[in-house]
């Protein structure tokens, strides 16, 4: 896996000082999507000839790549704080014969994981979900007598993990999804990528069939820039200056591309032309009403942007935010309230009263609670001039290690 540090140094942020607020400008590339990279790595673990282009040095991808390279030699694996790493790897290991142990942070293991056991037990795999680890005891998948029943109300990652590991089966995999699918857009992203790589499947209502003997037909997979990371930098441009993202995909299957639509609704100038995305600061930032059901990762940073808009913003539709790396609704409300903004948290989002003129004199320490998105949200306030000390700033390594140097903020 390539490391981006040398590449990014050529296009780091240029910070200008004018008045009380620094003017922010960035022109360059953003590392590859960790969501797509992790999905591609699972496919590559079945067909080593698949070449993945694109690069990222984030922890989530590093943990998964290291683990996949050690499948034949190790029995214990560290997943760090990565939800996709843990879930995708658990299903990948279940295709092998052996007794495997997956470890991670206490926060990761406390998130909903029981569906791993529910799904894999139907495929003849024994799973033990504990507070300190998850154990997989398997002889490989055994053909079930009926459809594998999956509940995806907690996360679509369980379904994604199942389909990502359906290569080369000696039986038709039949899947029945019961209840709704949380973050359906991420499941759609998985299926589109698998289809691009050569996997064929059938869908009828809430039933899926993956025919036996599926093979990776594509020889290469290019992983585009991470839309979540792009958004975390674009927010600085929308508030404080302007940004230009190079090699921006003309079309993308990443759900967080929705931020472009949100920015346009907020009167933020957005221009896409020949692989370049330009975003400039809004002269009159408008409030936003937005459903984040399919793009919950935007919430913490978007909420902070809304705090500087004119009027009341309403972000809704994402109850899964309470079960992310932190309770993102509660932690974002804490951040905004301590900075002096008025907001009202709800079970699926938040109402935010925009305030352009607000005192920057409050001094406070903010703990992002091991959540990279919260650290990035707090960075916007720090850049604005709020006297905030951000604890555990290294948490951004989970998805975007270059973040602090790129935005020019000392946490």
JOQUI-V149093 format. One record per pair of residues at least 12 apart in sequence whose C-alpha atoms are under 8 Angstrom apart, sorted by the first residue. I is the first residue (numbers start at 0). J is the second residue. Records with the same first field share a line. If there is no record, write none. Layout:
BEGIN
I = J, J
END
This chain:
BEGIN
0 = 54, 55, 56
1 = 53, 54, 55, 56
2 = 54, 55, 56
3 = 30, 54, 55, 56
4 = 401
7 = 27, 28, 29
9 = 27
10 = 25, 26, 27, 28
11 = 25, 26, 27, 404, 405
12 = 24, 25, 26, 405, 406, 407
13 = 25
14 = 407
19 = 384
20 = 239, 382, 383, 384
21 = 239, 382, 383
22 = 239, 240
23 = 235, 236, 239, 240, 241, 242
24 = 236, 240, 241, 242
25 = 236, 241, 242, 243, 244
26 = 242, 243, 244, 245
27 = 243, 244, 245
28 = 224, 244, 245, 246
29 = 224, 225, 228, 229, 244
30 = 53, 54, 55, 224, 225, 228, 399
31 = 53, 54, 55, 222, 223, 224, 225
32 = 55, 222, 223, 224, 225, 226
33 = 55, 57, 59, 60, 225, 398
34 = 83, 225
35 = 192, 222
36 = 60, 222
37 = 60, 63, 64, 83, 84
38 = 163, 189
39 = 51, 220
40 = 63, 64, 67
41 = 67, 87, 91, 163, 164
42 = 163, 164, 166, 215
44 = 67, 68
45 = 166
46 = 215
48 = 218
49 = 215, 217, 218, 219, 220
50 = 218, 219, 220
51 = 219, 220, 221, 222
52 = 219, 220, 221, 222
53 = 221, 222, 223, 224
54 = 222
56 = 399, 400
57 = 396, 397, 398, 399, 400
58 = 79, 396, 397, 398
59 = 78, 79, 80, 81, 83, 84, 397, 398
60 = 84
62 = 77, 78, 79, 84
63 = 78, 84, 88
66 = 88
67 = 88
70 = 92
74 = 97, 98, 99, 100
75 = 99, 100, 101, 102
76 = 99, 100, 101, 102
77 = 101, 102, 103
78 = 101, 102, 103, 104
79 = 102, 103, 104, 107
80 = 103, 104, 106, 107, 324, 397
81 = 107, 397
82 = 107
83 = 156
85 = 101, 103
86 = 112, 115, 156, 157, 160
87 = 156, 157, 159, 160, 163
89 = 101, 115, 135
90 = 115, 119, 160, 161, 164
91 = 160, 164
92 = 135
93 = 119, 124, 135, 136, 137, 138, 139, 140
94 = 137, 138, 139, 140, 164
95 = 137, 138, 139
96 = 136, 137, 138, 139
97 = 135, 136, 137, 138
98 = 134, 135, 136, 137
99 = 134, 135, 136
100 = 132, 133, 134, 135
101 = 132, 133, 134
102 = 131, 132, 133
103 = 131, 132
105 = 130, 131
106 = 324
107 = 324
108 = 129, 130, 131, 132
109 = 130
110 = 322, 323
111 = 153, 322
112 = 128
113 = 128
114 = 149, 150, 157
115 = 157
116 = 128
117 = 149
118 = 147, 148, 149
121 = 143, 147
122 = 140, 141, 142, 143, 147
123 = 137, 139, 140, 141, 142, 143
124 = 136, 137, 138, 139, 140
125 = 137
142 = 170, 172
145 = 173
146 = 172, 173, 174, 175
147 = 172, 173, 174, 175
148 = 174, 175, 176, 177
149 = 174, 175, 176, 177
150 = 176, 177, 178, 179, 180
151 = 176, 177, 178, 179, 180, 181
152 = 178, 179, 180, 181
153 = 180, 181, 319
154 = 180, 181, 182, 319
155 = 180, 181, 182, 183, 185, 186
156 = 185, 186
158 = 186
159 = 186, 189, 190
162 = 190
163 = 189, 193
165 = 209, 213
166 = 198, 211, 212, 213, 214, 215
167 = 211, 212, 213, 214
168 = 211, 212, 213
169 = 211, 212
170 = 210, 211, 212
171 = 208, 209, 210, 211
172 = 208, 209, 210, 211
173 = 206, 207, 208, 209
174 = 206, 207, 208
175 = 205, 206, 207
176 = 205, 206
177 = 205
181 = 292, 293, 319
182 = 292, 293, 294
183 = 293
184 = 254, 293, 294
185 = 253, 254, 293
188 = 252, 253, 254
191 = 252
195 = 217
196 = 215, 216, 217, 220
197 = 213, 214, 215, 216, 217
198 = 213, 214, 215, 216
199 = 213
223 = 247, 248
224 = 246, 247, 248
226 = 253, 255, 256
227 = 255, 296, 297
228 = 398, 399
229 = 244
230 = 258, 297
231 = 300, 375, 376
232 = 406
233 = 278
234 = 300, 301, 304, 379
235 = 379, 406
236 = 278, 279, 280
237 = 267, 268, 278, 279, 280, 281
238 = 280, 281, 304
239 = 280
240 = 279, 280
241 = 277, 278, 279, 280
242 = 277, 278, 279
243 = 275, 276, 277, 278
244 = 275, 276, 277
245 = 274, 275, 276
246 = 274, 275
247 = 274, 275, 276
248 = 274
249 = 273, 274
254 = 293, 294
255 = 293, 294, 296, 297
257 = 294
258 = 297
261 = 287, 289
264 = 285, 287
265 = 284, 285, 286, 287, 308
266 = 281, 282, 283, 284, 285
267 = 279, 280, 281, 282, 284
268 = 280, 281
283 = 308, 309
284 = 307, 308, 309
285 = 308, 309, 310
286 = 305, 308, 309, 310, 311, 312, 353
287 = 305, 311, 312, 313, 314
288 = 312, 313, 314, 315
289 = 313, 314, 315
290 = 314, 315, 316, 317
291 = 314, 315, 316, 317
292 = 315, 316, 317
293 = 317
295 = 317, 319, 320
296 = 372
298 = 314, 327
299 = 327, 328, 331, 372, 373, 376
300 = 372, 373, 375, 376, 379
301 = 376
302 = 314, 331, 351
303 = 335, 376, 379, 380
305 = 351, 352, 353
306 = 335, 340, 351, 352, 353, 354, 355
307 = 353, 354, 355
308 = 353, 354, 355
309 = 353, 354, 355
310 = 352, 353, 354
311 = 350, 351, 352, 353
312 = 350, 351, 352, 353
313 = 348, 349, 350, 351
314 = 348, 349, 350
315 = 347, 348, 349
316 = 347, 348
317 = 347, 348
318 = 346, 347, 348
319 = 347
320 = 347, 348
324 = 369, 370
325 = 368, 369, 370
327 = 373
328 = 344, 345, 346, 347, 348, 349
329 = 344
330 = 367, 368, 373
331 = 373
332 = 344, 349
334 = 365, 377
337 = 363
338 = 359, 361, 385
339 = 357, 358, 361
340 = 352, 353, 354, 357
341 = 353
359 = 384, 385, 386
360 = 385, 386
361 = 385, 386, 387
362 = 385, 386, 387
363 = 386, 387, 388
364 = 387, 388, 389, 390
365 = 377, 387, 388, 389, 390
366 = 389, 390, 391
367 = 389, 390, 391
369 = 391, 394
370 = 394, 395
371 = 394, 395, 396, 397, 398
372 = 395
374 = 389, 392, 394, 395
375 = 395, 402
377 = 389
378 = 408, 410
381 = 408, 410
382 = 408
388 = 410
389 = 410
390 = 410
392 = 410
END
